[in-house]
């Protein structure tokens, strides 16, 4: 092949590559433009007109049954339903709060047992049996259990098709200092996950039951000050919620 032919071939290849690159760039630009138009269209939608709301029940049939059991067995307690973790847990703000909300903050506790001052005593998780639950469902509940245990919140798991009897509810939810490690419950009906605080509790430490009985005997439940007040809805509005990159030491 002569030098002229080689130069011509190289020129043809170069022109072909330039054309391909130009078309690829145009396609990427069109894709970005289309995504931008779609985002703009979504933002332009009216919240009510774009997503017509309809009322629905707050709790499932099994959750309603569990709620009645708790209400009847613990009349001195306040029983709340479908409470987001972000409503009763505080987290440090050195990392992105938006990222924590995406991972765990929007998860809802099925039933939350509180004292009269709305201090959380325990969380009751009503779930299907492991055979009925999807992997995604299991991972979501496992993540919630992990977060609650780290916060020192007692977690009690009840299975939908086999809720405890009214006589067992008080022992399962409140228990005592020694009973918390080995709850009295038939297999596959309910399980208790001790919190980090309970696992380290020494004999003589005030149990959840003692706390509730003390509060029930007092005319006015003691308030523990603003430190225990829930984070307001606008608590993080003025904070930087952008992702924070890890430093080199944490990457390793």
Residue pairs with C-beta under 8 A, 6 or more apart in sequence:
1 9
42 50
45 51
58 81
58 82
59 67
59 81
59 82
59 110
60 126
62 126
62 160
62 161
62 163
63 81
63 110
63 111
63 126
65 163
66 110
66 111
66 124
66 126
66 158
66 163
67 79
67 81
67 111
69 163
69 164
69 166
69 169
70 77
70 79
70 111
70 113
70 124
70 169
70 173
71 79
72 166
72 169
73 166
73 169
73 170
73 173
74 113
74 169
74 170
74 173
74 174
74 212
76 116
76 212
76 213
76 215
76 216
77 113
77 114
77 115
77 116
77 121
77 212
78 113
78 114
78 115
78 116
78 118
79 111
79 112
79 113
79 114
80 111
80 112
80 114
80 118
81 110
81 111
81 112
82 108
82 109
82 110
83 108
83 109
83 112
84 105
84 106
84 107
84 108
84 109
85 104
85 105
85 106
85 107
85 108
85 109
85 144
85 147
85 148
86 101
86 105
86 106
86 231
87 230
87 231
88 109
88 112
88 120
88 230
89 105
89 147
89 148
89 151
90 231
91 97
91 100
91 105
93 236
93 239
94 244
95 244
96 241
96 242
96 243
96 244
97 105
97 236
97 239
97 241
98 241
98 242
99 241
99 243
103 143
104 143
104 144
104 147
107 140
107 143
107 144
107 147
109 123
109 124
109 125
109 144
109 148
110 123
110 124
110 125
110 126
110 127
111 123
111 124
111 125
111 126
112 120
112 122
112 123
112 124
113 120
113 121
113 122
113 123
113 124
113 173
114 120
114 121
115 121
115 211
115 212
115 215
115 221
116 215
116 221
117 215
117 221
117 222
117 223
117 224
117 228
118 230
119 224
119 228
120 153
121 154
121 173
121 174
121 208
121 211
121 212
122 153
122 154
122 155
122 156
122 173
122 174
122 208
123 148
123 153
123 154
123 155
123 156
124 156
124 157
124 158
124 173
125 141
125 144
125 145
125 155
125 156
125 157
125 158
126 158
126 159
126 160
126 163
127 133
127 137
127 141
127 157
127 158
127 159
127 160
128 137
128 159
128 160
128 161
129 159
129 160
129 161
129 188
130 138
133 141
145 155
145 157
145 193
148 155
148 193
148 195
149 155
149 193
149 194
149 195
149 196
150 196
151 195
151 196
152 195
152 196
152 197
152 198
153 195
154 180
154 192
154 193
154 194
154 195
154 198
154 208
155 192
155 193
155 195
156 172
156 173
156 190
156 191
156 192
156 193
157 190
157 191
157 192
157 193
158 164
158 189
158 190
159 188
159 189
159 190
162 186
162 188
162 189
162 190
163 189
163 190
164 172
164 185
164 189
164 190
168 184
168 185
168 190
170 209
171 179
171 183
171 184
172 183
172 184
172 185
172 190
172 192
173 208
174 207
174 208
174 209
174 212
175 183
175 192
175 207
175 208
175 209
176 207
176 209
176 210
177 198
177 201
177 203
177 204
177 205
177 207
178 203
180 192
180 194
180 198
180 201
180 207
181 194
181 199
183 190
183 191
183 192
185 191
185 192
215 221
215 222
